[in-house]
Structures are given as structure tokens and as C-alpha cells.
């Protein structure tokens, strides 16, 4: 599974390739399918990161309890 950065780099390459207008229909279909998969992966990464950040912030705001 690629990292978020790797997936975004690949998505950017796909976009450049599509925008160039030089690919045939079969390649376009395959590239769009790959892009769809990469977008889903990026969303999952961002959701996970968002949840982790929220947990860290919640833990940071919890009152400190001293044990005797």
C-alpha cells in the first residue's frame, strides 16, 4: 500500500498524462481506474490522520490527574 505522498505523486502524474491529451482511450480508462483507487486510498489516509490528531488533541486537553 503506498503512502499518502506516494499516492498523491502518482495522482499528479496521472493528471499530467491525461491533460497532455496524448493517451488512447484504453490507457485513459486504466489511468482513471487507478486514479479512482488512489483517491480512495488518500481519503482513507486523511480520515485516519484526522482521527489520530483529534485523539491527540483530546488527550492533551484532558485534565491531569495526580495519583497519591
ABEGO torsion letter per residue (X at the ends): XBBAAAAAAAAAAAAAAAAAGABBAAAAAAAAAAAAAAAAAAAAAAAAAAAAAAAAAAAAABBBBBBX
